[in-house]
Amino acid sequence: MKRWNRKATVTAVAAAVALGLVACGGPKATPGGSSSGTAAAPDAALNKVFNPSDKKGGTLRMAVTSKWDSTDPGDTYYGMSWNIIRNYVRPLMTFKAAPGAEGAKPVPDLAEAPGVSSDGAKTWTYKIRKGVKFEDGTEVTSKDVKYAVARSLDKATLRSGPTYFNDFLLDVPKGFSVYKDKTLAGVAKAIETPDDSTIVFHLNKPFASFDYFAQLPSTAPVPQAKDDGTKYQEHPVSTGPYKFESYNADKGLTLIRNDQYDAKTDPESGRKALPDKITVAFNVDGADIDNRLLAGDLDVDVAGTGVLPATQAKVLADPKLKAHTDTVPAPRLNFTVLNSQVPPLDNIHCRKAVLYASDHEGYQRAYGGPTGGDIATNLMPPIIPGAKKFDDYGFETDKNGNIEKAKDELKQCGKPDGFATNVSFRADRGKEKAVAEMLQQSLKRVGITVSTKPYPTGDYTTLFAGKPDFAKSHGLGLIIYSWGADWSDPFGFLYQIVDSRSIRETGGNTNLGIRIPEVDALVDKALATTDETARNQIWVDVDKKVMEQAGALPGVWGKGLLYRPDTISNVFTNEGQNMYDYAAIGVAQK
């Protein structure tokens, strides 16, 4: 969500590049992407600064329809969370708060410089900046970073967040937990801290783009004495320009200035720290958020995915309102997983029947039509370097489905009259609800009866759809989800949603049910392939294999129509966040 470094030998270069070469970009910056302006116009903040300002002050008012998974940097995997979290914690590296392609580059944050690789990119060393302090005045050391990464490995306690460190760190014992192994003996081989300013990571295989791992929120330091497990989210100890004043899981949070933050220790991140205070309201109705944005009573919709379809129609029809919008393309897929653990979707032909019977134009309509994105015909968005678009099921030709083919697949799976299943979605997300209703209507045409099952966003992947035993026992055959690349290359997009070995029975999964052995084998092949062109083709083969096995129903390659009220300053999008950058935005001063 999202650089290459030095390698020791030619062989190491090839191996390391094969395991993590990342294109620092994705969608190209708009012409004049580094320019800025103050006149309201469509896309005025798209990859460029609108209403530039360095003036501090005011309260930035934000809202979201539901609390996201967690404010704990070691337990979160929502794009909006990774965006806002940079205001109160500092990982080793971070995506720079800068417009356009510049904002997709990891730059040193807590670290003095990018990681230095050795041992053929299996060892990575970082130096910690001097003078960085926690909010209580204690100076940060490398041991605080080691503890932070180590605690994130405990997926039974901290269920959200990616599994990159679990998958790549050397010899971490199964079931490791800092709450059981308080001396951290279990990660002795994986993470070393030879002194208070040095941290060394040892990997079980080469990975050339480890700086992308180092920008994960889980590398932000955590003082072991202040860690109270799942309650840590109520007051993460700050190293950033803001700290928690209050937190209520039902109502929201308030961030105020951290007087221990020294901007002199933060020369490269691009953080502006303009507002005096940031408030985030939870559980606000989506239509209310849109109306308040339009009225100037709210500054930012935290979700960053765009206004609701009804609001889209309203603002696009009014030139004055349209002048306050930015249409933001993103390496994001809105899709539905077909859970093969729920009969009869354990039969490939029953899964194919769902793909053929679905109304693809209806899926797009749920996200606001073409404004909300293009009909997806496979998993990887074409915007990702190395991706290839293909349409093996004819979604673009048969935009409303192919009933004849769907009925033929039902016959082949032994269910000529159809079957019953459930579809899950996040309760606060109107677009996902619309998708669920579309699936009900379109699949009914071939006898497939679908019951809708809404669940709260904050626990969607930890307790419900992302917990395999719950999904199976509650018959969640269809699981609606949305996924954005952790960074814009095939590995950064596909790995966490298709490799079955990343599925944890404890929950907190982002792979919600794709279990295809051939896909896992192709992932390993891609990680071992040195030639970039050949490697990218293998990732395309991964995409094709998932589609061949009908592991998922691609819906929409996403775009978001963001509304930009006159109340904010220094606002821009970039290719790292694919929404407004919350580490740079300010309150417009009169």
Secondary structure, DSSP 8 states (H G I E B T S, - for coil): -------SSHHHHHHHHHTT---S-SS---TTTT-EE-S--TTTTSSSEES------SEEEEE-SS--S-S-TTS---HHHHHHGGGT---SEEE-S-SBGGGGSEEESSBSSS-EEETTTTEEEEEB-TT-B-TTS-B--HHHHHHHHHHHT-TTTS--S--HHHHHBTT--TT--TTT-TT-GGGTTTEEEEETTEEEEEBSS--TTHHHHHTSGGGS---GGG--GGGGGGS----SSEEEEEEETTTEEEEEE-TT--GGG-SSS------SEEEEE-S--HHHHHHHHHHTS--EETT-S---HHHHHHHHT-HHHHTTEEEEEEEEEEEEEE-TTSTTTTSHHHHHHHHHHS-HHHHHHHTTGGGGEEE-SSSS-TTSTT-----TT-TTTSTT--HHHHHHHHHHTT-TT--EEEEEEETT-HHHHHHHHHHHHHHHTTT-EEEEEEE-GGGIIIIITTSHHHHHHTTEEEEEEEEE-SSSSHHHHHHHHH-GGG--TTS--SS-S---HHHHHHHHHHHT---HHHHHHHHHHHHHHHHHTT-EEEEEEEEEEEE--TTEESB-BBTTTSSB-TTT-EE---
